[in-house]
Amino acid sequence: MKSITLRVKDIMTTPVITIRKGTTVSKAASIMSKHHIGGLVVVDEKERPIGMLTERDLVRKIVATYKDPRTTRVEEIMSSPLVAGNPEMTLEEAAKLMIKMNVKRLPIIREEELVGILTFTDIIRTYPDLVESLKIEKKIPRRFRKLIRF
């Protein structure tokens, strides 16, 4: 396989839609629906990224447990610590990190500042040949296997 020269900065999405800690889960779900996205980066009062809130979190931690989304705050159910990448990573490095850490969305941080977001789907769409090299990975979580069609 040829070497991958594309870097995260070449395909990451900017700007990133974020949500402040302290915001209700109901408001977060509204923002996700409005923007047709499956996740939000949770930031603190200084706009530093501190966690990730996904549709999966909403289903598992709100719907399935009958919590009230109008009173539950995003920081109560967000995934943390935040798994993040940097803009200079290759797509292969980013994909391997995402698989290892079992995350589909990777906030991209440069010098403590959120500069973009990368999804596993972005990687596969941009560089489908990467699928072949990923197939040699020993432990691919099921949620990734369905994306890359093993």
VEXPA-663780 format. One record per residue: residue in one letter; x, y, z of N, C-alpha, C, CB in turn. Coordinates in steps of 0.02 Angstrom, whole numbers, padded with zeros to 5 digits, always signed. Glycine has a CB too. Layout:
N
aXYZXYZXYZXYZ...
***
This chain:
150
m+00042-00059+00000+00000+00000+00000+00044+00063+00000-00048+00000+00061k+00024+00112-00038+00063+00173-00039+00057+00210+00028+00041+00219-00096s+00107+00250+00042+00105+00286+00106+00052+00341+00104+00174+00315+00124i+00023+00352+00161-00030+00402+00167+00003+00469+00183-00083+00382+00221t-00011+00517+00141+00018+00583+00153-00034+00633+00176+00052+00609+00091l-00098+00615+00170-00148+00661+00194-00145+00666+00270-00218+00639+00171r-00154+00726+00294-00152+00739+00366-00222+00758+00389-00101+00795+00383v-00232+00752+00453-00297+00768+00483-00318+00839+00463-00294+00762+00560k-00273+00886+00464-00290+00956+00447-00318+00963+00377-00229+01000+00455d-00303+00915+00333-00327+00918+00264-00401+00903+00257-00287+00871+00221i-00429+00865+00304-00499+00845+00296-00543+00860+00357-00502+00773+00281m-00514+00884+00412-00554+00896+00472-00607+00950+00458-00509+00918+00531t-00661+00946+00496-00716+00994+00489-00703+01053+00537-00784+00961+00504t-00712+01113+00510-00707+01174+00551-00762+01221+00528-00636+01207+00543p-00787+01263+00570-00777+01264+00642-00815+01206+00674-00800+01331+00672v-00798+01193+00737-00830+01139+00774-00888+01167+00814-00779+01104+00821i-00944+01132+00811-01002+01152+00851-00991+01124+00921-01070+01127+00819t-00991+01168+00970-00977+01149+01039-01037+01165+01083-00914+01185+01065i-01033+01141+01144-01084+01157+01194-01049+01167+01261-01138+01100+01199r-01071+01215+01298-01041+01229+01363-01065+01180+01416-01057+01300+01385k-01019+01162+01460-01039+01121+01517-01091+01162+01556-00977+01101+01563g-01136+01128+01588-01190+01163+01623-01254+01167+01582-01168+01232+01643t-01248+01156+01517-01306+01158+01473-01346+01093+01482-01285+01168+01399t-01411+01097+01474-01452+01037+01482-01443+00990+01422-01526+01055+01490v-01454+00927+01435-01451+00877+01382-01505+00890+01330-01459+00805+01412s-01562+00915+01351-01616+00932+01305-01593+00984+01254-01677+00958+01344k-01559+01036+01278-01533+01088+01233-01480+01058+01186-01502+01147+01275a-01438+01014+01212-01386+00982+01171-01418+00942+01115-01342+00936+01215a-01470+00904+01131-01504+00863+01081-01535+00908+01027-01559+00820+01113s-01561+00964+01048-01589+01013+01001-01537+01040+00952-01621+01071+01040i-01479+01055+00979-01424+01081+00937-01400+01027+00888-01364+01105+00981m-01394+00966+00912-01372+00911+00869-01423+00900+00812-01364+00846+00910s-01486+00903+00828-01538+00894+00778-01538+00951+00727-01607+00890+00812k-01532+01012+00752-01532+01071+00708-01474+01068+00657-01527+01135+00749h-01416+01045+00680-01356+01044+00637-01344+00977+00602-01296+01063+00678h-01389+00929+00615-01382+00862+00584-01315+00830+00600-01392+00866+00508i-01297+00831+00664-01233+00802+00685-01246+00752+00741-01184+00857+00708g-01200+00706+00750-01208+00653+00799-01168+00663+00863-01188+00589+00769g-01135+00720+00869-01096+00732+00929-01076+00805+00938-01035+00690+00929l-01065+00824+00999-01043+00892+01016-00982+00887+01062-01100+00932+01050v-00936+00932+01052-00880+00938+01098-00903+00983+01156-00815+00968+01063v-00893+00958+01217-00912+00997+01276-00852+01038+01297-00936+00949+01335v-00864+01103+01308-00809+01148+01327-00825+01180+01395-00799+01203+01274d-00770+01201+01429-00779+01235+01493-00790+01310+01481-00718+01224+01539e-00791+01347+01535-00805+01419+01529-00751+01458+01491-00813+01449+01597k-00692+01428+01484-00637+01460+01446-00632+01431+01375-00570+01451+01483e-00686+01395+01354-00690+01365+01287-00639+01309+01276-00679+01418+01235r-00612+01280+01330-00567+01223+01324-00608+01160+01319-00517+01220+01385p-00591+01116+01272-00629+01054+01265-00616+01007+01324-00610+01019+01200i-00672+00980+01353-00665+00937+01412-00700+00870+01404-00693+00973+01472g-00740+00862+01352-00776+00799+01343-00813+00798+01277-00825+00789+01400m-00845+00741+01264-00882+00731+01202-00951+00704+01220-00845+00682+01153l-01003+00732+01190-01071+00708+01200-01096+00682+01133-01118+00765+01228t-01118+00620+01132-01140+00589+01069-01212+00564+01075-01094+00531+01050e-01241+00548+01016-01308+00518+01016-01308+00455+01058-01330+00504+00943r-01255+00418+01055-01249+00356+01093-01255+00370+01169-01182+00321+01078d-01223+00425+01191-01230+00445+01262-01303+00461+01278-01185+00507+01277l-01337+00495+01233-01407+00512+01245-01451+00450+01253-01434+00556+01187v-01440+00401+01210-01480+00340+01213-01463+00299+01275-01468+00297+01150r-01399+00288+01287-01379+00244+01342-01386+00277+01411-01308+00223+01333k-01374+00341+01415-01371+00373+01481-01432+00416+01499-01310+00415+01485i-01475+00428+01450-01536+00467+01463-01597+00423+01449-01537+00531+01419v-01607+00405+01387-01667+00368+01367-01671+00301+01404-01667+00356+01291a-01619+00262+01401-01621+00194+01431-01626+00194+01507-01559+00156+01410t-01606+00250+01538-01609+00253+01612-01665+00299+01637-01542+00277+01639y-01705+00325+01591-01762+00367+01608-01743+00432+01644-01811+00329+01651k-01683+00458+01629-01664+00522+01659-01700+00578+01622-01586+00532+01656d-01710+00633+01656-01744+00690+01627-01693+00733+01590-01781+00731+01681p-01698+00738+01523-01650+00779+01485-01656+00854+01498-01658+00765+01411r-01712+00874+01527-01722+00945+01541-01685+00968+01604-01796+00961+01549t-01666+00919+01647-01631+00937+01709-01561+00908+01713-01671+00914+01769t-01546+00860+01670-01479+00830+01669-01432+00874+01629-01480+00757+01640r-01373+00886+01655-01323+00928+01622-01276+00886+01580-01283+00969+01675v-01250+00915+01526-01208+00877+01479-01147+00846+01513-01185+00922+01423e-01118+00880+01562-01058+00853+01594-01073+00790+01635-01026+00906+01638e-01136+00779+01651-01155+00719+01689-01153+00656+01646-01225+00728+01718i-01161+00664+01580-01163+00605+01537-01111+00605+01481-01232+00600+01507m-01072+00658+01476-01022+00661+01422-00968+00608+01432-00990+00731+01418s-00935+00591+01377-00878+00546+01381-00816+00588+01397-00868+00506+01314s-00781+00567+01449-00719+00601+01467-00676+00551+01505-00733+00666+01509p-00611+00559+01505-00573+00614+01475-00579+00613+01399-00500+00611+01496l-00570+00670+01371-00576+00680+01299-00518+00646+01262-00578+00754+01282v-00535+00606+01213-00485+00577+01168-00480+00626+01110-00505+00503+01144a-00420+00651+01097-00411+00703+01046-00350+00688+01003-00405+00772+01077g-00349+00718+00945-00293+00712+00900-00263+00781+00886-00313+00678+00834n-00213+00781+00842-00184+00845+00822-00186+00851+00746-00111+00853+00849p-00184+00912+00721-00192+00922+00649-00137+00892+00605-00196+00996+00635e-00079+00878+00634-00023+00851+00595-00023+00775+00589+00042+00874+00625m-00067+00742+00625-00071+00669+00621-00089+00648+00550-00123+00640+00671t-00064+00589+00529-00087+00562+00465-00157+00533+00476-00038+00507+00437l-00193+00522+00422-00259+00491+00428-00253+00421+00457-00294+00488+00360e-00200+00385+00440-00190+00318+00467-00179+00321+00543-00130+00284+00432e-00138+00367+00566-00127+00375+00638-00192+00391+00674-00075+00430+00652a-00231+00436+00644-00295+00455+00674-00343+00395+00677-00328+00513+00635a-00347+00358+00622-00392+00300+00620-00371+00248+00672-00391+00268+00549k-00307+00235+00678-00284+00186+00727-00298+00209+00798-00209+00174+00719l-00290+00274+00812-00306+00301+00878-00381+00293+00892-00286+00375+00883m-00422+00308+00843-00494+00303+00852-00515+00231+00866-00531+00331+00791i-00486+00185+00830-00502+00114+00840-00478+00092+00909-00470+00070+00786k-00417+00110+00926-00390+00090+00991-00432+00117+01049-00317+00115+00998m-00454+00178+01043-00491+00211+01097-00567+00202+01090-00473+00285+01100n-00588+00168+01036-00659+00154+01023-00702+00218+01019-00686+00109+01077v-00677+00267+00980-00715+00329+00969-00722+00340+00894-00680+00390+01003k-00780+00367+00875-00793+00381+00804-00781+00454+00787-00864+00362+00786r-00775+00495+00838-00764+00567+00827-00702+00588+00865-00825+00609+00850l-00659+00625+00831-00596+00644+00861-00589+00721+00858-00536+00610+00825p-00599+00754+00915-00585+00826+00916-00511+00837+00902-00605+00857+00985i-00496+00889+00865-00427+00904+00845-00405+00967+00882-00421+00913+00767i-00350+00959+00919-00327+01012+00963-00255+01031+00946-00332+00991+01038r-00244+01097+00942-00176+01125+00932-00165+01174+00988-00168+01158+00861e-00113+01162+01028-00095+01206+01083-00155+01223+01127-00065+01271+01056e-00190+01171+01149-00248+01175+01193-00309+01208+01163-00228+01213+01254e-00307+01224+01098-00364+01255+01064-00397+01205+01017-00342+01318+01026l-00463+01201+01020-00502+01158+00976-00502+01189+00906-00575+01148+01002v-00473+01154+00858-00467+01182+00790-00507+01144+00737-00395+01185+00770g-00534+01086+00755-00573+01047+00707-00599+00983+00738-00531+01031+00646i-00634+00945+00697-00658+00879+00718-00654+00832+00658-00731+00882+00747l-00637+00770+00672-00630+00720+00620-00673+00660+00640-00556+00699+00611t-00711+00633+00592-00749+00573+00606-00718+00514+00569-00824+00581+00586f-00732+00455+00594-00707+00395+00561-00735+00391+00490-00725+00332+00601t-00798+00411+00482-00829+00411+00416-00793+00459+00369-00903+00430+00421d-00770+00517+00394-00731+00564+00353-00669+00530+00325-00711+00627+00394i-00636+00491+00368-00575+00458+00347-00589+00407+00292-00541+00423+00406i-00640+00365+00302-00657+00313+00254-00679+00344+00187-00711+00267+00281r-00718+00397+00190-00741+00430+00128-00682+00460+00089-00793+00484+00143t-00636+00490+00125-00580+00524+00094-00526+00476+00069-00549+00573+00142y-00515+00424+00107-00461+00378+00090-00485+00305+00097-00400+00391+00136p-00526+00283+00049-00554+00215+00055-00500+00160+00054-00602+00203-00001d-00442+00172+00024-00389+00121+00024-00363+00107+00094-00332+00144-00021l-00376+00152+00140-00354+00142+00209-00388+00081+00240-00368+00205+00250v-00447+00065+00215-00484+00007+00241-00442-00056+00238-00549-00003+00201e-00406-00066+00184-00365-00126+00177-00312-00130+00231-00331-00127+00108s-00280-00075+00246-00228-00077+00298-00260-00085+00367-00185-00014+00296l-00320-00060+00377-00354-00067+00442-00377-00139+00454-00413-00020+00446k-00389-00175+00400-00413-00244+00408-00361-00289+00441-00431-00273+00340i-00299-00269+00440-00248-00309+00473-00245-00297+00548-00180-00296+00442e-00279-00245+00571-00281-00232+00643-00316-00290+00678-00318-00165+00658k-00290-00311+00734-00315-00370+00768-00383-00360+00802-00265-00392+00819k-00392-00304+00836-00453-00294+00873-00491-00233+00847-00439-00285+00948i-00537-00246+00802-00578-00192+00776-00646-00196+00811-00585-00197+00696p-00666-00145+00848-00731-00147+00880-00787-00155+00828-00742-00082+00922r-00841-00189+00848-00896-00203+00802-00923-00139+00770-00952-00238+00839r-00927-00085+00807-00955-00024+00780-00913+00004+00723-00962+00029+00834f-00849-00013+00720-00806+00007+00664-00811-00042+00606-00733+00014+00687r-00818-00106+00622-00822-00157+00570-00880-00143+00523-00830-00226+00600k-00936-00121+00549-00993-00108+00505-00980-00047+00460-01057-00097+00545l-00938+00000+00482-00921+00057+00441-00875+00038+00383-00889+00111+00483i-00828-00008+00397-00780-00026+00346-00795-00093+00313-00711-00028+00376r-00853-00120+00328-00881-00179+00295-00834-00239+00291-00902-00161+00226f-00819-00268+00348-00778-00328+00350-00818-00387+00327-00751-00341+00421
***
